[in-house]
Amino acid sequence: MNRKNRKSGFTLLELLIVIAIIAILAVALIVVLNPAETLKKSRDVQRISDMNTLKTALGLYTTSVSPVYLGGAASNASCQVGATWVGEEGTGLIYYSLDATTGNITDTTLDATTFTSTGNAQAATVAANGLTDGTGWLPVNFDAIGGGSPISNLPIDPTNTVTVLTAVANTDLVYRYACNSALTYEIDAPLESTAYTSTDNKMAKDGGNNTSYYEVGTSLKILGTGTDF
């Protein structure tokens, strides 16, 4: 019986159709997954976790150490006096999670009030920025807690940048800390994902007075309502 060999395969048109379908599905997948938004949300999750970690550590410090120093290893001199920063030029400080190798922040305005601001006043290197002995970017000596610090190092923002050191903006992705002489404190972090700034706006639901930041602490009015810090 004679058999005829037949070679079968895709035609050029069929190949083009398959390629077009794959391309459409790939684009649809990218749109649905939105990798840029996914990365932003991942960083925001880290920021929220870091804020809660610091709040827990500060809570343990303030309830187990005496005297309590929130503005340095052995001082409260940099804390806000009273309900505002008025009259505290040269003394009141906001601390940022930048390291000194990046540069000290020289912005001196907070809600139209002149005061002294600083990015990591004491630490000199990136390595020192996370120290928990009061010389890191957050000036509290967690090592003074009985049994030692509850955290191995101070967390910093996943991006941790300030665009203009002389004029900090609320869009700068960096952590902020300030204290009050009444031994209260506030720590803030800006969020960047649509998920946590619009869909589920964590910054508007944290109980603080500034919707530009995710705020935690024992007094959420220390850092004011402005956008210039």
C-alpha positions, -999 to 999 in steps of 0.1 A, spaced: 0 0 0 14 33 -10 18 59 17 23 95 11 44 114 36 28 145 48 47 172 67 25 192 90 33 224 108 22 259 117 17 284 90 33 318 93 -2 333 99 -8 308 128 26 316 143 18 354 142 -16 348 158 0 328 187 27 354 192 1 381 193 -20 362 219 11 357 241 20 393 238 -15 404 248 -16 380 278 19 392 289 7 429 288 -25 420 307 -4 401 333 19 431 338 -11 455 341 -28 432 367 3 425 387 17 461 384 53 453 396 61 489 405 31 491 428 39 457 443 74 469 452 60 501 467 35 481 488 63 458 499 83 488 511 53 502 529 47 469 547 83 471 559 78 507 570 46 499 590 64 470 606 94 491 615 72 518 631 55 492 652 88 476 662 102 510 673 70 518 692 72 485 711 109 491 719 102 526 731 73 514 752 95 489 769 122 515 774 99 541 790 83 516 814 115 499 825 142 525 827 146 554 851 153 582 845 139 582 809 159 600 783 142 604 749 165 630 734 199 614 739 217 587 758 214 609 789 194 640 780 160 653 770 175 687 759 165 682 723 129 674 731 100 698 724 91 720 754 54 726 759 29 720 731 49 737 703 84 743 690 82 781 694 113 795 712 133 764 708 157 775 681 190 758 686 177 731 710 146 713 696 155 685 672 139 662 647 160 631 641 160 614 607 171 579 597 199 592 575 235 585 583 260 613 586 279 602 555 248 612 536 249 646 552 232 663 581 199 679 574 200 717 578 164 724 573 153 748 601 116 751 595 87 732 609 52 745 604 65 780 599 84 778 632 122 781 633 140 753 651 170 731 647 166 699 626 191 672 621 197 640 602 214 617 626 230 642 649 255 617 665 263 587 643 291 593 618 289 562 596 263 540 580 273 512 605 267 535 635 234 546 622 216 515 636 232 514 670 208 510 699 229 527 726 216 562 720 242 572 693 222 558 664 198 579 644 171 575 671 187 589 702 174 565 728 197 541 748 178 509 744 208 491 758 199 505 792 169 482 794 174 453 818 185 424 797 196 446 769 180 462 739 149 444 726 160 451 690 194 443 675 196 475 654 175 505 646 155 500 614 158 526 586 135 534 557 139 509 528 146 539 505 160 563 531 167 594 510 162 631 513 163 650 481 173 684 494 190 685 528 182 722 533 144 717 527 130 684 537 96 675 522 69 651 532 76 631 500 112 623 512 113 586 521 130 587 555 119 580 591 114 609 615 115 610 653 109 637 678 102 638 716 85 661 741 99 671 775 67 655 790 84 622 779 62 615 750 74 608 714 64 605 678 78 585 649 67 591 613 71 574 580 57 584 546 40 557 526 41 555 488 19 527 475 -17 533 462 -28 504 483 -19 523 516 -23 559 505 -56 557 487 -74 523 487 -67 517 524 -52 550 535 -31 540 565 -19 576 570 -54 589 575 -64 561 598 -34 561 623 -50 586 647 -24 613 640 -28 648 629 -9 646 596 -22 626 567 12 628 549 27 603 573 21 571 590 24 581 627 30 561 658 39 571 694 25 584 726 18 619 713 9 622 676 10 661 676 47 667 683 56 669 646 27 691 635 6 692 604 29 707 579 46 691 548 80 707 553 98 682 575 
